Amino acid sequence: MPNIKFGNNSTNWKKWTWFQVALQWQGSVIPGILPRVIFCGGFGLLISILYHYHPSIAWSRLSGIVPSIVLGLLLVFRTNTAYERFWEGRKLWGNLINTVRNFARQIWGAIAENTPEDRTNKIATLRLLVAFAVATKLHLRSEPLNAELEALVPVDCYEKLKTMNHPPLEIAFWIGDYLQQQHERGCLNTYQLTAMLKLLDEMVDVLGGCERILKTPIPLAYAIHLKQLLLIYCLTLPFEIVKDFTWWTALIVSLVSFTLLGIEEIGIEIENPFGYDANDLPLDTICMTMQRNIEDLITLAPCVRHWKNTGKNSQVRSQES
């Protein structure tokens, strides 16, 4: 069976057949819940053995109706809440991509170049936009600065970032300082400056939105209560079904616990979408996409100018002829 990769190293899994996806191990929650499923199945087998010698241990099946309904509602709420956090994170990073693209386009096209140094500063600022995204990714993962970020900022700036508690905010400050300097030099008018600062504000808003998701986990009391209810349900289920299924009780309990524990594990895995789990957001790929967009913008600009110059030369030659 082919190894289908998901999440941060994902390929397009839709090209695989239904059975290939259904039987896929990597990217599923099976490794996380398998020990608990085996434990519940083993307990079901124990109850089957006890029932064989003492049939009186069986309970009425009606006793589990209310707990089943409550547990189902709690699991639905848990999964929906976790997916909302995952989808909110994806929307925030999608917004960051669009903002960086618009910001880069405006900087590259609107800021005048009066000296050769101006182009160098513009290129450095465009790469700071990508550096902001990379620094945000590292900040959300609680990781130190690395070579990926070092390649996007000047050496002195990188050393400065090492001493900062919040590198993304420092990079945002540098970008805003650059815009203000260009305004004071007359390379940006007030309307252009205002529009670009608004885009910078949107980038910082994305950072704040991601921090809100990261630092506001599911309330501990809710998580504890759900786990306790799951454990109680899975351990009392054999007493309710052993009369009907006898030696098949262990298998039925394993299947039910696999379903319920799997739903809970999915919620746990996607509630923080910024990590390295198989189903987390592909932040590395998103940052690489931004960097490719910026580098393309930098390399394509001279071609446009060459086209303009070629057009002017053609006009001059036609007038001379």
C-alpha positions as a printed NumPy array, in Angstrom:
array([[  0.   ,   0.   ,   0.   ],
       [  1.459,   3.416,  -0.919],
       [  2.511,   5.751,   1.838],
       [  0.171,   8.722,   1.597],
       [  1.577,  11.781,   3.34 ],
       [ -0.614,  14.395,   4.937],
       [ -0.258,  17.722,   6.723],
       [  3.073,  19.553,   6.593],
       [  4.489,  17.094,   4.037],
       [  1.235,  16.563,   2.201],
       [  0.578,  15.457,  -1.311],
       [ -2.822,  15.546,  -2.965],
       [ -4.399,  12.557,  -1.216],
       [ -7.532,  12.864,  -3.364],
       [ -5.757,  11.044,  -6.173],
       [ -5.709,   7.829,  -4.105],
       [ -8.579,   5.352,  -4.062],
       [-11.125,   5.265,  -1.252],
       [ -9.689,   2.058,   0.221],
       [ -6.115,   3.364,   0.093],
       [ -7.116,   6.374,   2.162],
       [ -9.275,   4.314,   4.538],
       [ -6.419,   1.88 ,   5.253],
       [ -3.764,   4.568,   5.602],
       [ -1.864,   4.471,   8.905],
       [  0.199,   7.669,   8.715],
       [ -1.946,  10.731,   9.251],
       [ -4.626,   8.805,  11.135],
       [ -5.296,   8.842,  14.878],
       [ -4.829,   5.078,  15.227],
       [ -1.288,   5.26 ,  16.692],
       [ -2.505,   7.654,  19.376],
       [ -5.566,   5.695,  20.493],
       [ -4.477,   2.09 ,  19.904],
       [ -3.257,   1.443,  23.494],
       [ -6.548,   2.711,  24.93 ],
       [ -8.588,   0.668,  22.454],
       [ -6.655,  -2.487,  23.391],
       [ -7.206,  -1.726,  27.076],
       [-10.965,  -1.344,  26.593],
       [-11.136,  -4.495,  24.454],
       [ -9.182,  -6.424,  27.068],
       [-11.565,  -5.24 ,  29.759],
       [-14.47 ,  -6.392,  27.606],
       [-12.86 ,  -9.832,  27.324],
       [-12.503,  -9.946,  31.101],
       [-16.213,  -9.18 ,  31.519],
       [-17.062, -11.95 ,  29.033],
       [-15.119, -14.433,  31.119],
       [-16.801, -13.268,  34.32 ],
       [-20.23 , -13.444,  32.675],
       [-19.571, -17.04 ,  31.673],
       [-19.338, -17.96 ,  35.364],
       [-21.602, -15.272,  36.865],
       [-24.397, -14.193,  34.452],
       [-25.778, -11.838,  37.07 ],
       [-23.127,  -9.2  ,  36.301],
       [-24.992,  -8.152,  33.118],
       [-26.787,  -4.789,  33.222],
       [-29.891,  -3.583,  31.5  ],
       [-29.15 ,  -1.965,  28.118],
       [-31.504,   0.903,  28.968],
       [-29.072,   2.136,  31.607],
       [-26.674,   3.452,  28.965],
       [-29.093,   5.493,  26.854],
       [-28.747,   8.805,  28.707],
       [-24.925,   8.622,  29.04 ],
       [-24.691,   7.801,  25.32 ],
       [-26.689,  10.88 ,  24.353],
       [-24.695,  13.171,  26.657],
       [-21.385,  11.743,  25.474],
       [-22.397,  12.163,  21.837],
       [-23.291,  15.814,  22.352],
       [-20.01 ,  16.481,  24.172],
       [-17.973,  14.846,  21.405],
       [-19.773,  16.803,  18.695],
       [-19.161,  20.054,  20.535],
       [-15.503,  19.109,  21.113],
       [-14.868,  18.286,  17.472],
       [-16.677,  21.356,  16.13 ],
       [-14.77 ,  23.641,  18.479],
       [-11.43 ,  22.129,  17.468],
       [-12.222,  22.393,  13.745],
       [-13.261,  26.017,  14.142],
       [ -9.822,  26.731,  15.604],
       [ -8.141,  24.838,  12.755],
       [-10.156,  26.652,  10.081],
       [ -9.635,  30.027,  11.747],
       [ -5.88 ,  29.417,  11.676],
       [ -6.045,  28.539,   7.979],
       [ -8.011,  31.695,   7.182],
       [ -5.51 ,  33.818,   9.098],
       [ -2.547,  32.395,   7.187],
       [ -4.418,  32.72 ,   3.903],
       [ -5.008,  36.369,   4.749],
       [ -1.308,  36.749,   5.531],
       [ -0.36 ,  35.38 ,   2.097],
       [ -2.647,  37.839,   0.313],
       [ -1.517,  40.752,   2.46 ],
       [  2.155,  40.022,   1.824],
       [  1.535,  39.814,  -1.923],
       [ -0.352,  43.117,  -2.014],
       [  2.172,  44.775,   0.284],
       [  5.115,  43.622,  -1.838],
       [  3.445,  44.769,  -5.049],
       [  2.799,  48.224,  -3.638],
       [  6.317,  48.626,  -2.247],
       [  7.922,  47.49 ,  -5.489],
       [  5.787,  49.644,  -7.726],
       [  5.112,  52.766,  -5.68 ],
       [  8.392,  53.636,  -3.947],
       [ 10.625,  55.641,  -6.246],
       [ 14.261,  54.675,  -6.811],
       [ 16.48 ,  57.731,  -6.824],
       [ 19.759,  55.944,  -6.084],
       [ 21.091,  52.409,  -6.61 ],
       [ 20.858,  51.934,  -2.862],
       [ 17.099,  52.435,  -3.025],
       [ 16.648,  49.209,  -4.966],
       [ 18.772,  47.314,  -2.444],
       [ 16.669,  48.643,   0.414],
       [ 13.448,  47.746,  -1.383],
       [ 14.594,  44.182,  -1.942],
       [ 15.633,  43.893,   1.695],
       [ 12.231,  45.18 ,   2.801],
       [ 10.372,  42.732,   0.551],
       [ 12.31 ,  39.902,   2.144],
       [ 11.411,  41.285,   5.546],
       [  7.785,  40.554,   4.652],
       [  8.67 ,  36.879,   4.281],
       [ 10.816,  37.102,   7.397],
       [  7.759,  38.294,   9.305],
       [  5.849,  35.165,   8.245],
       [  8.77 ,  32.88 ,   9.116],
       [  9.262,  34.586,  12.485],
       [  5.529,  34.216,  13.171],
       [  5.73 ,  30.502,  12.379],
       [  8.683,  30.027,  14.728],
       [  6.98 ,  32.114,  17.407],
       [  3.817,  30.   ,  17.252],
       [  5.89 ,  26.837,  17.527],
       [  7.997,  28.237,  20.395],
       [ 11.148,  27.551,  18.381],
       [ 14.378,  29.591,  18.34 ],
       [ 15.5  ,  31.576,  15.318],
       [ 17.042,  29.403,  12.622],
       [ 18.847,  29.527,   9.286],
       [ 15.575,  29.965,   7.392],
       [ 15.051,  33.353,   9.035],
       [ 18.751,  34.251,   8.947],
       [ 18.728,  34.061,   5.136],
       [ 15.973,  36.685,   4.925],
       [ 17.341,  39.476,   7.121],
       [ 20.649,  41.372,   7.248],
       [ 23.302,  40.026,   9.587],
       [ 23.061,  42.882,  12.098],
       [ 19.273,  42.592,  12.144],
       [ 19.454,  38.861,  12.765],
       [ 21.726,  39.396,  15.743],
       [ 19.288,  41.99 ,  17.041],
       [ 16.373,  39.562,  16.677],
       [ 18.161,  37.036,  18.881],
       [ 17.834,  39.44 ,  21.803],
       [ 14.132,  40.185,  21.268],
       [ 11.276,  38.494,  23.093],
       [  8.917,  38.913,  20.127],
       [ 10.81 ,  38.8  ,  16.789],
       [  7.731,  39.213,  14.528],
       [  6.837,  42.536,  16.14 ],
       [ 10.405,  43.759,  15.748],
       [ 10.344,  42.924,  12.039],
       [  7.011,  44.725,  11.686],
       [  8.611,  47.761,  13.325],
       [ 11.477,  47.697,  10.808],
       [  9.043,  47.557,   7.897],
       [  7.047,  50.489,   9.276],
       [ 10.243,  52.453,   9.906],
       [ 11.304,  51.905,   6.292],
       [  7.961,  53.203,   5.017],
       [  8.187,  56.275,   7.224],
       [ 11.696,  57.023,   5.957],
       [ 10.548,  56.792,   2.341],
       [  7.688,  59.164,   3.109],
       [ 10.069,  61.682,   4.658],
       [ 12.33 ,  61.429,   1.577],
       [  9.396,  62.158,  -0.715],
       [  9.361,  58.689,  -2.282],
       [  5.896,  57.978,  -0.857],
       [  2.942,  60.307,  -0.622],
       [  0.608,  60.363,   2.351],
       [ -2.085,  58.244,   0.713],
       [  0.39 ,  55.541,  -0.28 ],
       [  1.91 ,  55.543,   3.193],
       [ -1.52 ,  55.171,   4.792],
       [ -2.456,  52.271,   2.511],
       [  0.801,  50.438,   3.22 ],
       [  0.586,  50.97 ,   6.965],
       [ -2.917,  49.498,   6.832],
       [ -1.496,  46.373,   5.199],
       [  1.152,  46.229,   7.913],
       [ -1.596,  46.457,  10.523],
       [ -3.345,  43.511,   8.878],
       [ -0.168,  41.442,   9.167],
       [  0.09 ,  42.224,  12.867],
       [ -3.615,  41.411,  13.267],
       [ -2.957,  37.965,  11.769],
       [ -0.172,  37.479,  14.306],
       [ -2.532,  38.418,  17.126],
       [ -5.255,  36.102,  15.818],
       [ -2.854,  33.15 ,  15.722],
       [ -1.673,  33.931,  19.242],
       [ -5.285,  33.98 ,  20.389],
       [ -5.792,  30.448,  19.05 ],
       [ -2.505,  29.231,  20.513],
       [ -2.903,  30.716,  23.982],
       [ -6.609,  29.958,  24.472],
       [ -6.825,  26.165,  24.698],
       [ -9.946,  24.185,  25.433],
       [-10.793,  24.73 ,  29.14 ],
       [ -9.067,  22.113,  31.27 ],
       [-12.213,  21.238,  33.233],
       [-14.059,  20.456,  29.984],
       [-11.214,  18.288,  28.692],
       [-10.977,  16.38 ,  31.977],
       [-14.718,  15.8  ,  32.199],
       [-14.915,  14.528,  28.628],
       [-12.068,  12.063,  29.19 ],
       [-13.633,  10.859,  32.425],
       [-16.99 ,  10.339,  30.738],
       [-15.34 ,   8.487,  27.834],
       [-13.505,   6.198,  30.229],
       [-16.626,   5.48 ,  32.279],
       [-18.69 ,   4.765,  29.17 ],
       [-16.125,   2.434,  27.584],
       [-15.674,   0.503,  30.857],
       [-19.39 ,   0.151,  31.582],
       [-20.337,  -0.777,  28.007],
       [-19.31 ,  -4.467,  28.408],
       [-21.748,  -4.896,  31.291],
       [-24.593,  -3.666,  29.058],
       [-23.887,  -5.797,  25.973],
       [-22.294,  -8.954,  27.367],
       [-25.691, -10.673,  27.688],
       [-26.34 , -10.308,  23.945],
       [-22.808, -10.717,  22.537],
       [-21.099, -12.951,  25.135],
       [-17.652, -13.776,  23.678],
       [-17.967, -11.095,  20.989],
       [-18.123,  -8.395,  23.67 ],
       [-14.424,  -7.58 ,  23.46 ],
       [-14.631,  -6.963,  19.706],
       [-17.75 ,  -4.765,  20.003],
       [-16.229,  -2.737,  22.839],
       [-13.022,  -2.276,  20.828],
       [-14.965,  -0.974,  17.831],
       [-17.051,   1.432,  19.931],
       [-14.045,   2.716,  21.862],
       [-12.115,   3.101,  18.579],
       [-14.914,   5.324,  17.288],
       [-15.325,   7.479,  20.367],
       [-11.652,   7.799,  21.317],
       [-10.775,   8.527,  17.677],
       [-13.211,  11.435,  17.528],
       [-11.737,  12.888,  20.7  ],
       [ -8.164,  12.421,  19.439],
       [ -8.972,  14.245,  16.199],
       [-10.171,  17.218,  18.223],
       [ -6.981,  17.191,  20.297],
       [ -4.77 ,  17.045,  17.213],
       [ -6.337,  19.894,  15.25 ],
       [ -7.1  ,  22.321,  18.076],
       [ -3.542,  23.693,  17.759],
       [ -2.961,  23.785,  13.979],
       [  0.505,  25.372,  14.046],
       [  2.674,  22.394,  14.966],
       [  4.191,  19.433,  13.133],
       [  1.386,  16.888,  13.455],
       [  0.297,  15.179,  10.26 ],
       [ -2.965,  17.144,  10.184],
       [ -1.589,  20.562,  11.143],
       [ -1.377,  23.474,   8.74 ],
       [  1.538,  23.288,   6.238],
       [  3.174,  26.473,   7.517],
       [  6.562,  25.585,   6.006],
       [  4.988,  25.274,   2.561],
       [  3.056,  28.527,   3.018],
       [  6.237,  30.426,   3.921],
       [  8.06 ,  28.926,   0.957],
       [  5.214,  30.057,  -1.308],
       [  5.54 ,  33.62 ,  -0.021],
       [  9.285,  33.571,  -0.59 ],
       [  8.889,  32.322,  -4.168],
       [  6.345,  35.06 ,  -4.858],
       [  8.701,  37.742,  -3.554],
       [ 11.706,  36.427,  -5.468],
       [  9.631,  36.255,  -8.655],
       [  8.543,  39.848,  -8.173],
       [ 12.141,  40.973,  -7.735],
       [ 13.396,  39.159, -10.827],
       [ 10.503,  40.145, -13.109],
       [ 10.741,  43.897, -12.507],
       [ 13.885,  44.439, -14.646],
       [ 12.184,  42.599, -17.509],
       [  9.304,  45.063, -17.438],
       [ 11.694,  47.984, -17.523],
       [ 13.576,  46.391, -20.407],
       [ 10.273,  46.003, -22.28 ],
       [  9.494,  49.657, -21.7  ],
       [ 12.931,  50.716, -22.892],
       [ 12.621,  48.503, -25.961],
       [  9.273,  50.073, -26.761],
       [ 10.697,  53.569, -26.521],
       [ 13.668,  52.669, -28.756],
       [ 11.295,  51.227, -31.353],
       [  9.257,  54.433, -31.334],
       [ 12.423,  56.505, -31.808],
       [ 13.612,  54.343, -34.697],
       [ 10.227,  54.565, -36.397],
       [ 10.22 ,  58.357, -36.09 ],
       [ 13.755,  58.584, -37.512],
       [ 12.832,  56.405, -40.48 ]])
